[in-house]
Amino acid sequence: MPEINTRFLFTITLEIQVSVLGDTPYGRRRIFHFDGGSFDGPKLKGKVLPGGGGWSLIRRDDVMEVDVRLALETDDNHQIYTAWKGLRHGPKEVMDRLYRGEIVDPGAYYFRTTPYFETSSEKYDWLNRICSIASGSLSPNARTLDVFQVL
C-alpha cells in the first residue's frame, strides 16, 4: 500500500484569548480570539493578523472539535485566508492537565487539523491548490501548529 508523503510548510504560533461558554446542550463550548501570532517556514513566513477566531466543542466523549478562521500576512505583504477543522483528544489525566493550563508533551495527546488556504496572490497561489495537515500543541497563552503539505 502506498504511503502518503508530506512536506513541511511552516510552524504557526497563535496568541489567543479564550472565552468559556460552559456546558451547552452540545457539550462544553469555548471561543478563541486570536490577538496575533507568527508563522515561519522555508517557503513563506509572516504574521497572523488580529481578528481571527476559533470555536471549540468538547463532546460528551471528551474529544474536542475545533473550527478556526484567520488571516495571515506574509513578510512580503501578501494576505492569505486559512480555515481548518480538527480534533484533540487523549487520556483523561493528560486532558485534565491541558484544561488546567499545564504544559504537556504534545506526544501525550492527539491534536490534528486540516488547514486550507485561499489567496489572490500570484506568488502564493499554489496554496489554493493543496491539501494540508497540521499537528498541534499548546501552552497557556499560545497554540502552535506544524503545518505540512500533503503531496
Secondary structure, 3 states (H helix, E strand, C coil): CCCCCEEEEEEEEEEEEEEEEEEECCEEEEEEEEEEEEEECCCCEEEECCCCEEEEEECCCCCEEEEEEEEEEECCCCEEEEEEEEEEECCHHHHHHHHCCCCCCHHHCEEEECCEEECCCCCCHHHHHCCEEEEEEEECCEEEEEEEEEC
